Amino acid sequence: MAGLGSTIASVRSQTFQDFEHIIIDGASTDGTLEQLKESRSLTTFILSEPDEGIYDAMNKDIEQASSPWLIFMNGGDRFANPKALAAAMSFSTQQTDVIYSDVIFERDGKHKLVRCDLDQRRFHHQAIIYRKSLHDKYGRYVVAPGMTISDYLFFNSVAHLRWVKCDTPIAICDATGRSSKPTAYYQKLAIDLVLGLKPPIVIAIMLCLYPSYRIFIKPLVTRIQQWTNRTTELGRIQIEESGSGPIIIDDARSTK
């Protein structure tokens, strides 16, 4: 519920205000509906009813939207800064079908900038603004039990259209969401195989290596990053205590 509050606050803070704000809730019983009622005056449409998961809710959003452009945020996601939507919408010309950007992932209060690249099929729906009319030709999001990458499937189906990359991140997302789970990774590989995005031998190798990566390599990398962060912080403290004159410190972890 607190996550939804940050999302709503982020939408309200945007300098670009020519938009509809639609919220679809899956009949939550944790106080979300009461919070939504408090936000009704600043929200275009609110619906709270049982659904079949996130992609069913997104399809309901599409049905309700009258704007020609769409962007989807999950509860807890938020715009990167108050000017993020304005910066992205500056690319919304007649020659553009999809606007996307890099994305910022957040974990335990720390931010990490993740580079997105259309050619490598690396993108995230929270950092994509696209024409609603694409759904008329390419269909809605697939709703199926256990499906966690329907958005990845849809955006691959429109990857041949006119994409433009915004040079500033659009969104900050939760790094522990469903897209970070092994199931999502395996489903993406299946789509890559079906669509011919990767050779079968490459996918086979990735399938074999991924369990080892999660068990051995990823924890090691995490520990190294934690050690590096502590060392960097210690170095900053030592510099500040030395009083050696003005020093500009560029913290690579900062994304604001």
N, C-alpha and C positions, 0 to 999 in steps of 0.2 A: 504493500500500500504506500509506504514511504517512497518507493521507487516511482510509482505512478505520479506522486506529487511533484517529484523533481522533473518528470517529463512535462507535465502541464505547465510548471513554472518556466521551463525552458521555452516552450511554445509562446507563452505570453511575453517573454522578454525579447522576442525577435523584432528588429527594426523594420523588417518587411512584414506587413500585416494584411496583405491582400490574399487571404487564404480561408479555407474552411477547416475546422478542427473537429474531426469525427472520432469518437471513442467507442470501441466495441468491447464489452466485458462479458466473460463467459459465466454470468450468474454467480459472481463471487459472493462469499459469505463472511469475508474477513473485514468488512467495513468499507470496502472499495466503493460500493454503491452510494453510501452516505457521502463519501468524499466527492463522488461525481456530481451528486445533487448540488453540492456547494459550488461546483464549477460550471453549473449549467448556463449561467448568464454569459459566460465567455466561451462557450463551446457550441458549435453549430448543431451537432447531433450526438446523442448518447443512447446506446442500446445495451441493455444487460439481459442476456438470456442464454440458456445452455447452447453450446456449440460443439463441434467436432475437432476442436484444436485451433492452433494459431492461424492456419491457412484458411480454414472455414471463416474465421473472424475477418481475415483480410479480404476474402471474397465479399463478405457483407459490407465492408468499407467501400469496396468498388461499386457496389450497387447503390449506395447512398450518395456517393460523391458526384458533384456536378462540375467541379473544377476540371480543366483539361490536363492538369498535372497531378501526380500522386507521389507521396513519400510515406513510408510506413515506419513507425517507431514502436518498439515494444515497451512495456512498462519498465521504467528505469533507464531507458535510453534517453539521450537528450542532444540538443544541438550543441556544437562545439563552442559557440560563442554567440552573442546577440546579433551579430552580422552574418552568421553562417548561411541563413536562408537567402538573404539579399545577395550575397556573393554568388551562390549557386544559381539563383533565378536570373542573374544577369546574362546567363548563357542560354536562356529559354527563347531561342529564335525559331523562325519557321524552318530553319535548316537543321534543327536538333530534335532527336527523338528521346535521347537518354542523357542525363547529366549525372556524373558520378565523381567521387573524390576518394582520397585516402581516408582512412578511418582511425579513430583513436580508441584503443581498448583500455578498459579500466579494471584493475584487479587490486583489491585491498588498498584502495585509495591512490594507487600509482597508475600512471598513464604510459601507454606505449603506442607510438605511431606505427600503423601498419600500412605499407604501400600497396595500393590497388592498381591492377593493370589489366586492361581489357584483353590484350593478346594472350596473357597467361590465365585468363578466366579467374582472376582474383578480384572479387568485389563482394560487398555486403549491402543488403537491402536498406539498412538505415542510412547509408551514404549514397543512395541512388534516388534521383527524382526523374520520373519518366511520364510519357504521355499515357493518359488513361485509355485512349483509343487503341493502344496496342493490344489490349485485352479483347477487343472486338475481333481481331484477326488471329491472335495467337492463343486465345483461350484464357481461362482463369487459373488460379493456383490449384494444383492437384491436391485433393484431400483424401488421405488414406491412412489407415492405422500405422503408426510408427514412422510416417514420412516426416523428415526433418529438414529437407533441402529442396522443397518445392520452389522456393524463390530462385535457387541456383539453376534449376531446370528451366524456369521461365526466362530468366535473363540470358541463358545460353541460347534459347530459341530466338531471341531478338538481337543477338550479338552482332549480326551482319548489318544492322541498321546504323543510324547516324548517332554515334556516341561522342560526347565531349567531356573532357576531364576538367573539373574545377580545381584551381591550384591551391585551395585551402580546404582543410577537412570540414565535412558537413556535420558529422555526428561523433558522439562519444558513446560507446557501447559496453555492456557488461561482458567481460572476457570469460565468464563462467557459464554463459548461456548454452542452449542446446547445440548450437553450431560448433561448439568446442568439444563435443563428445565423440568417442570413437565411432558411434553409429553414423553420425553425419559425415565423417571422413570416408567411411566405407561406401555410403550412398553416393557421395560425390565421385568416387572412383568408378562406381557402376555407371553413372551418367557419362563420365569421360570415355568409358569403354564403348558404350552404346552410340555416342555421338562421334566417335573417332577422334577425340581430342588428344588422346595419348595412345601410343602403340601398346598392344596387349602385353608385350614383354616388359615394358616400363611399369605398367599397372601391376603385373605379377610381382615384380621386384619390390614395389612400394608396399604391396600387401604383406610380403614376407618381412620387410624391414620395420614396418610400423609398430608392431608389438614390442620389438626390442627398443625402438626409439622411445616409446612411452615408459617402458620399465627402467631402462638404463640411461639413455642419453639425455632425455628431457629433464629428469631430476638433477643430473649432473650439471647441465647448463643453468638450471634454476639456481643451484647452489653457487655456481661461479658468479652469476649475476648478483646474487645477494652479497657475496664477498666483495665484489667490485663496488657495489653501492655503498657498503660500509666503509671501504677504503676511501672512496671519493668524499664521503661525508667527513671522515676524519681529516683528510687533507684540507677540506674547506675550513674546518675549525682551526687547524694549525695556521692556515694563512691569515684568518681573521685575527687570531691572537698575536701574530707577528707584528702587526701595525706597519707593514712595509709599503704603505702608500696605496693609492687606488688600484684595484684589481677587478677586471671584468671576468666573471665566471659564467661560462655558457654551459648550463646543465642540460645534457642531451636528453634527460628523462622528461624535462618539462615540455609540454605541448601547447601551453597557452601563450 
